[in-house]
Amino acid sequence: MIITTTESIPGHEFEVLGLVVGSTVQAKNIGRDILSGLKGMVGGEITAYTEMLSEARDIALNRMEKEAEKLGANAVIGLRFSTAEAMPGAAELMAYGTAVRLR
């Protein structure tokens, strides 16, 4: 499966199949929150959150790709990511794009 942020794939014509979305909601770990609060006071990267968001991105991408496969797509163009606070202490990460079938 080709996944790209561009609106087309050079050298390929395609049929648009529709919007595909994958998302996940990840909660913060209370132990990580305490350590992150301390890290926030002195500055620097909060690696626990970086790792959590990286994992969430992978899950969302995988779910989006599965939705594209269900439509018979062999590529997704216009990939975008979105994040939002789902509730206090939890964030949603969403991957979305346009499923296409390359000719």
Helices and strands as residue ranges (DSSP letters): E 2-3, E 14-27, H 30-42, H 47-70, E 75-87, E 90-102
